[in-house]
Each structure stands twice: as C-alpha cells, then as structure tokens.
C-alpha cells in the first residue's frame, strides 16, 4: 500500500504541487531517505495565515509553503504537502508518513532529542481578544479566571499553561484553558463568545488583527526558535546546505523580511539527537 493510499484511508488531505521538469536536476537526497522517491513530503497545518493557509481557491500558500517549495526545488525533489493537525505531526514523522514537518514547530530540548531539527527563525506568541478589548486585557494576570482558547499539543498550549501557573502562584484564579484541534477553530470559538481570548503565534494574531476580526492585547511573549523537523539525518544535512545557500544569495532574508520575521544571523545547523 502506498503512502498516498494510507493517507486517504486515514482521512487526511493531501496537497501536491505540480513539479517543473527536472530532467537535468539530480536529487540531492537518496530515495532510501525519503517516504516517496523523488519527492519531499511535508506535513503542514494550514490554519495560520499568513504563514500557512489555504486561499479561497483551495491553493496552499504562505511563507512556510514558499520556503518548503524552494527547499524541494534546490534538492531537485517534487514538493508534496499533507494537511494534518499539529498533534499528529511528530508521531506521523516517526512512523514514516512524511519526510519533514513544515508548520513552524517550536524548538525544544525534548523535541531535539527525538528528531533532527533546524532552527530558521525566532517566533513569539500573542493573546488575541475581541475588537476593542472590552475586558481590558493588558497583562497575563488579566486572564485569571477567564476561558482562553489554544491549539492542542503545541508550544502555545505549553506556554499558556506556564502563564496559568504564574497566575495561580500570585493567588489568583486559574486560567480556564480550552484546547482545540487547530488555531482556526480556536479563533472561531473566540468569535462565537465561547472563549474570551485566544493564543497564537505573533504573525497569525497580527493577521487576524489586520483583517479587523480581533485585537492583539499582548504580543512578543516567550520568543523561541522555530524549526523544521525531519527523521532522516541525511535529509536534515541536505536541508541545512540549502538554507545556508539561501542565506548567502539573499533569498532567505528576503523571504523573512517579506513577512516581518526575525531571521537567523549565523550559519544554519542541525540540532537533534547526538548533535
């Protein structure tokens, strides 16, 4: 049974981008290191505009999609995307369902012990509220006793729980943490009044604010490296080579600047098991 068949059987949505003719391009990664010969299969959760999202025509777009496509192109591989919730990404990588997690996964020591990771930007989180900030949320303590939505299983949930412990340690009521399958659902809950705040990465919260849907009460919290994650050491080393080339030719910084992101200054390297 092929990986495509397995994904369809599991009810996952597969996004495949058409590949340019690569007759004169030799893949930089052996087929034995890949889920699918000649293909870079990447998992993504396209609910984080403008970083990764699906537009009105059903096309997968965003900074991370652009980056993933460029990496695949420079490796002479065909880019292919699997749309899946974040909570299933690491287990799926370990099970060999995709080659690379391309969803802006936050780097942690625990994750780096499980898989090779390449830090490529720094990211922080925001607290979004309804327009006008009627509850006057101005500091983390103002979330005390309030229902706050967040995506299940990610860095954002972990940091929200840290905020909750801080609030409780000050003798205040705990934050009522509500977890959702993805950020889009969490924001829908905020819009519907099921929560009073929602946590997301800064660019996504800024995008919702720009659209006029919500306001950002807090931002820039817990700045942390964001990474690509892979199972194959050989693939991770090849991707590092691509990123370093992109940094040298200026295309990496151009992409980061386009989205207002903080780029890496030094050379890229693999952070992972035994490294």
C-alpha positions as CSV (number, residue, x, y, z in Angstrom):
1,X,0.0,0.0,0.0
2,X,1.4,3.4,-1.0
3,X,1.7,6.4,1.4
4,X,-1.0,8.2,-0.7
5,X,-3.3,5.2,-0.1
6,X,-2.5,5.2,3.6
7,X,-3.2,8.9,3.9
8,X,-6.5,8.7,2.1
9,X,-7.6,5.7,4.2
10,X,-6.7,7.7,7.3
11,X,-9.0,10.5,6.2
12,X,-6.1,13.0,5.7
13,X,-6.0,15.7,3.0
14,X,-3.0,15.6,0.6
15,X,-1.8,18.7,-1.2
16,X,0.5,18.1,-4.1
17,X,2.1,20.9,-6.1
18,X,3.0,20.4,-9.8
19,X,6.7,19.9,-10.3
20,X,8.7,21.5,-13.0
21,X,10.6,19.3,-15.4
22,X,13.7,18.2,-13.6
23,X,15.4,16.1,-16.3
24,X,18.7,18.0,-15.8
25,X,18.5,18.0,-12.0
26,X,19.8,15.2,-9.9
27,X,18.1,14.7,-6.5
28,X,20.4,15.6,-3.6
29,X,18.8,13.0,-1.3
30,X,18.7,9.3,-2.0
31,X,15.3,7.7,-2.4
32,X,16.1,5.4,0.5
33,X,15.9,8.5,2.8
34,X,12.5,9.6,1.5
35,X,9.0,8.5,2.0
36,X,8.3,8.7,-1.7
37,X,11.0,8.5,-4.4
38,X,12.0,11.9,-5.8
39,X,9.5,13.7,-3.5
40,X,9.8,15.8,-0.4
41,X,6.6,15.0,1.5
42,X,5.9,17.7,4.1
43,X,3.2,17.9,6.8
44,X,1.6,21.3,7.5
45,X,-1.4,22.7,9.3
46,X,-2.7,25.4,7.0
47,X,-4.7,27.3,9.7
48,X,-2.1,30.0,10.4
49,X,-2.3,32.9,7.9
50,X,-0.1,34.4,6.6
51,X,2.4,31.6,7.5
52,X,0.5,28.7,6.1
53,X,-3.1,28.7,4.9
54,X,-5.5,27.7,2.1
55,X,-6.8,30.6,0.0
56,X,-10.3,31.0,-1.5
57,X,-9.4,28.8,-4.5
58,X,-8.1,26.0,-2.3
59,X,-4.5,26.8,-3.0
60,X,-1.9,26.2,-0.3
61,X,0.0,29.4,0.4
62,X,2.1,31.2,3.0
63,X,5.7,31.8,4.0
64,X,6.4,28.2,5.0
65,X,4.9,26.8,1.8
66,X,7.1,29.2,-0.2
67,X,10.1,28.0,1.9
68,X,9.2,24.4,1.6
69,X,8.9,24.7,-2.2
70,X,12.2,26.4,-2.5
71,X,14.0,23.7,-0.4
72,X,12.4,21.0,-2.5
73,X,13.4,22.8,-5.7
74,X,17.0,23.2,-4.7
75,X,17.1,19.5,-3.6
76,X,15.7,18.6,-7.1
77,X,12.7,17.0,-5.4
78,X,9.0,17.4,-6.0
79,X,7.2,19.2,-3.1
80,X,4.1,17.5,-1.7
81,X,2.1,18.5,1.3
82,X,0.0,16.6,3.8
83,X,-2.6,18.7,5.7
84,X,-2.9,17.4,9.2
85,X,-3.5,18.6,12.8
86,X,-0.3,19.6,14.7
87,X,-0.8,17.0,17.4
88,X,-0.3,14.2,14.9
89,X,2.8,15.6,13.2
90,X,5.6,14.2,15.4
91,X,4.0,10.7,15.6
92,X,3.5,10.7,11.8
93,X,7.1,11.7,11.2
94,X,8.4,8.9,13.5
95,X,6.1,6.5,11.7
96,X,7.5,7.5,8.3
97,X,4.4,9.1,6.9
98,X,6.2,12.3,5.8
99,X,9.8,13.5,5.5
100,X,9.6,16.9,7.0
101,X,7.4,18.9,9.5
102,X,6.9,22.3,7.9
103,X,4.5,24.0,10.2
104,X,6.7,26.3,12.3
105,X,7.3,23.8,15.1
106,X,8.9,25.4,18.1
107,X,12.3,24.1,19.1
108,X,12.6,22.5,22.5
109,X,15.3,20.3,24.0
110,X,12.8,17.5,24.4
111,X,11.9,17.6,20.7
112,X,15.5,17.8,19.6
113,X,16.2,14.5,21.5
114,X,13.6,12.8,19.2
115,X,14.4,14.2,15.8
116,X,16.8,16.4,13.8
117,X,15.6,20.0,13.9
118,X,16.9,23.1,12.0
119,X,16.1,26.5,13.6
120,X,15.4,29.0,10.9
121,X,13.5,31.9,12.7
122,X,12.5,33.2,16.1
123,X,8.8,33.4,16.9
124,X,6.7,34.6,19.9
125,X,3.1,34.3,20.9
126,X,0.2,36.7,21.2
127,X,-3.0,37.0,23.1
128,X,-6.0,37.9,20.9
129,X,-9.2,39.3,22.2
130,X,-12.5,40.6,20.6
131,X,-12.4,44.0,18.9
132,X,-11.9,46.9,21.3
133,X,-10.5,44.7,24.0
134,X,-13.7,45.2,26.2
135,X,-12.2,43.2,29.1
136,X,-9.1,45.5,29.1
137,X,-6.6,42.6,29.0
138,X,-3.2,44.4,29.4
139,X,-1.1,41.8,31.3
140,X,-1.1,38.0,31.8
141,X,-2.7,38.3,35.2
142,X,-5.8,39.8,33.5
143,X,-6.5,36.3,32.1
144,X,-7.2,35.0,35.6
145,X,-10.5,33.1,35.7
146,X,-11.2,33.6,32.0
147,X,-11.7,31.0,29.3
148,X,-8.8,31.1,26.8
149,X,-8.5,29.1,23.6
150,X,-5.4,27.5,22.2
151,X,-4.4,24.7,19.7
152,X,-3.9,21.3,21.4
153,X,-0.4,19.9,21.9
154,X,1.8,22.8,20.7
155,X,4.2,25.3,22.2
156,X,1.4,27.8,22.6
157,X,-0.5,25.5,24.9
158,X,2.6,24.8,26.9
159,X,3.3,28.5,27.4
160,X,-0.3,29.2,28.2
161,X,-0.1,26.6,31.0
162,X,3.0,28.3,32.2
163,X,1.1,31.6,32.4
164,X,-1.6,29.8,34.3
165,X,0.9,28.5,36.9
166,X,2.3,32.1,37.3
167,X,-1.2,33.5,37.8
168,X,-2.1,30.8,40.4
169,X,1.2,31.4,42.2
170,X,0.1,35.0,42.7
171,X,-3.0,33.8,44.5
172,X,-5.3,34.5,41.5
173,X,-7.9,32.2,39.9
174,X,-6.5,29.8,37.3
175,X,-7.0,30.5,33.6
176,X,-9.7,28.3,32.1
177,X,-7.7,26.7,29.3
178,X,-9.8,25.5,26.3
179,X,-7.9,23.4,23.8
180,X,-8.9,23.0,20.1
181,X,-7.7,20.9,17.2
182,X,-6.3,23.9,15.4
183,X,-6.0,27.7,15.6
184,X,-8.8,28.4,13.2
185,X,-11.2,26.5,15.5
186,X,-9.8,28.4,18.5
187,X,-10.5,31.7,16.8
188,X,-14.0,30.6,15.8
189,X,-14.7,29.9,19.5
190,X,-13.5,33.4,20.4
191,X,-15.7,34.9,17.7
192,X,-18.7,32.9,19.0
193,X,-18.1,34.0,22.6
194,X,-17.2,30.6,23.8
195,X,-13.8,32.0,25.0
196,X,-12.6,35.4,25.9
197,X,-9.1,35.3,24.5
198,X,-7.1,33.1,22.1
199,X,-3.4,32.3,21.9
200,X,-1.5,32.1,18.6
201,X,1.9,33.0,17.1
202,X,2.5,36.7,16.6
203,X,2.2,36.7,12.7
204,X,-1.2,34.9,12.8
205,X,-2.6,37.1,15.6
206,X,-1.3,40.2,13.7
207,X,-3.0,38.9,10.5
208,X,-6.4,38.5,12.2
209,X,-6.0,42.0,13.7
210,X,-5.1,43.4,10.3
211,X,-8.3,41.9,8.9
212,X,-10.3,43.6,11.6
213,X,-11.5,40.4,13.2
214,X,-9.8,40.7,16.6
215,X,-7.3,42.8,18.6
216,X,-4.0,41.8,20.0
217,X,-4.0,42.5,23.7
218,X,-0.5,41.1,24.3
219,X,2.3,40.0,21.9
220,X,6.0,39.2,21.9
221,X,5.6,36.6,24.7
222,X,8.1,33.8,25.1
223,X,10.3,34.4,22.0
224,X,11.6,31.0,20.9
225,X,13.4,29.5,17.9
226,X,11.1,27.9,15.2
227,X,12.4,24.9,13.3
228,X,11.9,22.4,10.5
229,X,11.9,18.8,11.8
230,X,13.0,15.6,10.0
231,X,13.5,12.0,10.7
232,X,16.4,11.4,8.3
233,X,19.9,12.7,9.3
234,X,20.9,12.7,5.6
235,X,17.9,14.8,4.7
236,X,18.5,17.3,7.5
237,X,22.1,17.8,6.4
238,X,20.9,18.4,2.8
239,X,18.3,20.9,4.0
240,X,20.9,22.8,6.1
241,X,23.0,23.1,2.9
242,X,20.1,24.6,1.1
243,X,19.3,27.1,3.8
244,X,22.9,28.2,4.0
245,X,22.9,28.7,0.3
246,X,19.7,30.7,0.5
247,X,21.3,32.9,3.2
248,X,24.4,33.5,1.0
249,X,22.3,34.5,-2.0
250,X,19.9,36.7,0.0
251,X,16.7,34.8,-0.8
252,X,16.3,33.6,2.8
253,X,16.5,37.1,4.3
254,X,14.2,38.5,1.5
255,X,11.6,35.9,2.5
256,X,11.9,36.7,6.2
257,X,11.7,40.4,5.5
258,X,8.6,39.9,3.4
259,X,6.7,38.5,6.4
260,X,8.3,40.7,9.1
261,X,10.1,37.8,10.7
262,X,13.4,37.7,12.7
263,X,15.9,35.8,10.6
264,X,18.9,33.8,11.7
265,X,22.2,35.7,11.6
266,X,24.7,32.9,11.6
267,X,25.1,29.7,9.7
268,X,22.3,27.1,9.9
269,X,23.0,23.8,11.7
270,X,21.2,20.6,12.7
271,X,20.0,20.4,16.3
272,X,19.0,16.9,17.1
273,X,19.8,13.6,18.6
274,X,23.5,13.2,19.3
275,X,24.3,16.6,17.7
